């Protein structure tokens, strides 16, 4: 009977550790994603000379003005 309680207690501790680590990992991943997006947009613009937000040609052949 004592071994059953010990096993259940160990399983509960493992599950609590897993749940806590998962929550921390999700928050950390979200923060890293927010930091990475501006860099990806700048890299895409640099490589293609196309605005990744409005998808209009800009850069080398950009003449200014509207349209």
Backbone as a chain_set.jsonl record, in Angstrom:
{"seq": "XXXXXXXXXXXXXXXXXXXXXXXXXXXXXXXXXXXXXXXXXXXXXXXXXXXXXXXXXXXXXXXXXXX", "coords": {"N": [[0.828, -1.196, 0.0], [1.939, 1.215, 0.772], [3.843, 1.536, -1.233], [2.247, 2.064, -3.429], [1.206, 4.63, -2.831], [3.57, 6.082, -2.904], [4.323, 5.79, -5.587], [2.153, 7.067, -6.865], [2.456, 9.656, -5.808], [4.952, 10.323, -6.932], [4.28, 10.312, -9.677], [2.452, 12.421, -9.733], [4.156, 14.534, -9.063], [5.869, 14.517, -11.288], [4.046, 15.15, -13.336], [3.244, 17.723, -12.516], [5.683, 19.085, -12.783], [6.049, 18.823, -15.546], [3.806, 20.26, -16.521], [4.325, 22.833, -15.523], [6.795, 23.416, -16.778], [5.992, 23.352, -19.438], [4.218, 25.545, -19.603], [5.994, 27.668, -19.06], [7.737, 27.337, -21.207], [6.048, 27.865, -23.405], [5.442, 30.583, -23.01], [8.029, 31.669, -23.213], [8.7, 30.961, -25.836], [6.788, 32.438, -27.262], [7.626, 35.058, -26.72], [10.163, 35.023, -27.963], [9.329, 34.66, -30.566], [7.983, 37.077, -31.064], [10.148, 38.795, -31.062], [11.536, 37.884, -33.276], [10.016, 38.321, -35.6], [10.134, 41.09, -36.664], [12.781, 41.059, -37.622], [12.684, 39.056, -39.582], [10.914, 40.239, -41.415], [12.426, 42.462, -42.252], [14.602, 41.136, -43.428], [13.334, 39.791, -45.542], [12.496, 41.996, -47.059], [14.977, 43.07, -47.743], [16.087, 41.024, -49.306], [14.278, 40.7, -51.47], [13.384, 43.188, -52.31], [10.76, 43.889, -52.065], [7.978, 45.08, -50.371], [7.03, 43.381, -47.538], [4.672, 43.773, -46.201], [2.781, 45.429, -47.56], [3.154, 44.474, -50.098], [4.148, 45.848, -52.379], [6.317, 46.957, -54.964], [9.394, 48.231, -54.027], [12.376, 50.089, -53.298], [15.175, 49.538, -55.215], [14.168, 50.265, -57.836], [12.308, 52.118, -57.166], [10.274, 54.909, -57.646], [8.956, 56.744, -56.201], [6.119, 58.683, -55.016], [2.568, 58.1, -55.589], [1.132, 54.84, -56.134]], "CA": [[0.0, 0.0, 0.0], [2.839, 2.362, 0.846], [4.466, 1.704, -2.543], [1.248, 2.684, -4.294], [1.191, 6.064, -2.538], [4.84, 6.661, -3.376], [4.247, 5.857, -7.054], [1.187, 8.117, -7.207], [3.091, 10.933, -5.48], [5.976, 10.583, -7.948], [3.603, 10.66, -10.918], [1.9, 13.775, -9.579], [5.276, 15.478, -9.13], [6.314, 14.577, -12.683], [3.039, 15.887, -14.105], [3.339, 19.142, -12.149], [6.898, 19.607, -13.426], [5.778, 18.917, -16.981], [2.86, 21.352, -16.763], [5.022, 24.098, -15.265], [7.769, 23.616, -17.851], [5.273, 23.644, -20.681], [3.739, 26.93, -19.552], [7.155, 28.553, -19.177], [8.228, 27.216, -22.577], [5.137, 28.553, -24.325], [5.65, 32.021, -22.836], [9.346, 32.005, -23.745], [8.614, 30.848, -27.29], [6.012, 33.563, -27.762], [8.494, 36.234, -26.655], [11.175, 34.893, -29.01], [8.639, 34.883, -31.836], [7.753, 38.515, -31.219], [11.428, 39.431, -31.381], [12.027, 37.401, -34.555], [9.195, 38.778, -36.723], [10.676, 42.264, -37.358], [13.996, 40.687, -38.34], [12.283, 38.322, -40.782], [10.348, 41.195, -42.372], [13.536, 43.237, -42.815], [15.369, 40.249, -44.293], [12.549, 39.58, -46.757], [12.565, 43.228, -47.843], [16.345, 43.208, -48.255], [16.347, 40.031, -50.341], [13.385, 40.775, -52.627], [13.027, 44.589, -52.575], [9.312, 44.005, -52.029], [7.479, 45.298, -49.025], [6.279, 42.188, -47.137], [3.401, 44.15, -45.596], [1.828, 45.884, -48.58], [3.532, 43.745, -51.31], [4.405, 46.718, -53.512], [7.731, 47.088, -55.276], [10.096, 49.398, -53.488], [13.81, 49.853, -53.244], [16.048, 49.951, -56.305], [13.438, 50.901, -58.929], [11.222, 52.896, -56.586], [10.307, 56.276, -58.16], [8.244, 57.631, -55.285], [4.761, 59.036, -55.395], [1.533, 57.09, -55.351], [0.928, 53.828, -57.175]], "C": [[0.866, 1.25, 0.0], [3.494, 2.623, -0.506], [3.507, 2.36, -3.54], [1.171, 4.19, -4.091], [2.45, 6.753, -3.041], [4.812, 6.809, -4.896], [3.297, 6.965, -7.495], [1.776, 9.5, -6.935], [4.154, 11.299, -6.517], [5.349, 10.979, -9.283], [3.016, 12.069, -10.871], [3.011, 14.813, -9.675], [5.787, 15.624, -10.563], [5.33, 15.379, -13.522], [3.051, 17.378, -13.778], [4.569, 19.792, -12.784], [6.707, 19.786, -14.919], [4.876, 20.107, -17.284], [3.531, 22.714, -16.572], [6.019, 24.41, -16.382], [7.118, 23.957, -19.168], [4.782, 25.082, -20.707], [4.891, 27.917, -19.718], [7.687, 28.525, -20.61], [7.356, 27.929, -23.585], [5.331, 30.063, -24.227], [6.983, 32.459, -23.438], [9.348, 31.953, -25.27], [7.848, 31.998, -27.911], [6.861, 34.831, -27.773], [9.565, 36.185, -27.74], [10.557, 35.126, -30.389], [8.378, 36.351, -32.096], [9.031, 39.252, -31.572], [11.9, 39.059, -32.786], [11.273, 37.983, -35.747], [9.76, 40.039, -37.398], [11.949, 41.941, -38.143], [13.67, 39.939, -39.628], [11.703, 39.257, -41.832], [11.451, 42.024, -43.028], [14.364, 42.393, -43.766], [14.637, 39.998, -45.604], [12.594, 40.811, -47.645], [13.939, 43.373, -48.485], [16.597, 42.253, -49.414], [15.511, 40.241, -51.603], [13.068, 42.19, -53.074], [11.52, 44.763, -52.711], [8.89, 44.172, -50.584], [6.65, 44.078, -48.611], [4.913, 42.515, -46.539], [2.394, 44.533, -46.672], [2.1, 45.263, -49.945], [3.643, 44.632, -52.539], [5.916, 46.793, -53.715], [8.289, 48.367, -54.677], [11.581, 49.108, -53.556], [14.508, 50.41, -54.446], [15.327, 50.725, -57.399], [12.301, 51.768, -58.428], [11.342, 54.349, -57.022], [9.573, 57.254, -57.266], [6.845, 57.913, -55.788], [3.791, 57.906, -55.108], [1.492, 56.107, -56.509], [2.17, 53.259, -57.603]], "O": [[0.564, 2.226, -0.687], [3.686, 3.775, -0.895], [3.936, 3.131, -4.398], [1.08, 4.946, -5.058], [2.396, 7.875, -3.545], [5.229, 7.836, -5.429], [3.615, 7.721, -8.412], [1.613, 10.414, -7.743], [4.245, 12.454, -6.932], [5.841, 11.891, -9.948], [3.079, 12.812, -11.851], [2.831, 15.858, -10.299], [6.101, 16.731, -11.0], [5.743, 16.205, -14.336], [2.886, 18.207, -14.672], [4.498, 20.922, -13.266], [7.148, 20.78, -15.494], [5.153, 20.878, -18.203], [3.326, 23.632, -17.366], [6.077, 25.539, -16.871], [7.641, 24.767, -19.934], [4.915, 25.765, -21.722], [4.763, 28.9, -20.448], [8.046, 29.565, -21.162], [7.867, 28.536, -24.526], [5.379, 30.749, -25.248], [7.06, 33.497, -24.095], [9.94, 32.815, -25.919], [8.22, 32.485, -28.978], [6.816, 35.597, -28.736], [9.847, 37.203, -28.371], [11.185, 35.715, -31.268], [8.534, 36.822, -33.223], [8.994, 40.236, -32.31], [12.598, 39.846, -33.425], [11.86, 38.123, -36.82], [9.857, 40.054, -38.625], [12.167, 42.497, -39.22], [14.31, 40.165, -40.655], [11.971, 39.088, -43.022], [11.411, 42.26, -44.235], [14.787, 42.885, -44.812], [15.258, 39.992, -46.667], [12.717, 40.686, -48.863], [14.044, 43.76, -49.649], [17.243, 42.622, -50.395], [15.997, 39.983, -52.704], [12.514, 42.363, -54.16], [11.055, 45.677, -53.392], [9.387, 43.486, -49.691], [5.658, 43.767, -49.271], [4.08, 41.621, -46.385], [1.277, 44.016, -46.691], [1.336, 45.508, -50.879], [3.27, 44.213, -53.634], [6.689, 46.703, -52.761], [7.709, 49.444, -54.817], [11.984, 47.981, -53.845], [14.458, 51.614, -54.694], [15.833, 51.753, -57.849], [11.411, 52.12, -59.203], [12.381, 54.973, -56.806], [9.562, 58.456, -57.531], [6.441, 57.44, -56.85], [4.132, 56.904, -54.48], [1.76, 56.442, -57.663], [2.183, 52.39, -58.475]]}, "num_chains": 1, "name": "protein.A"}
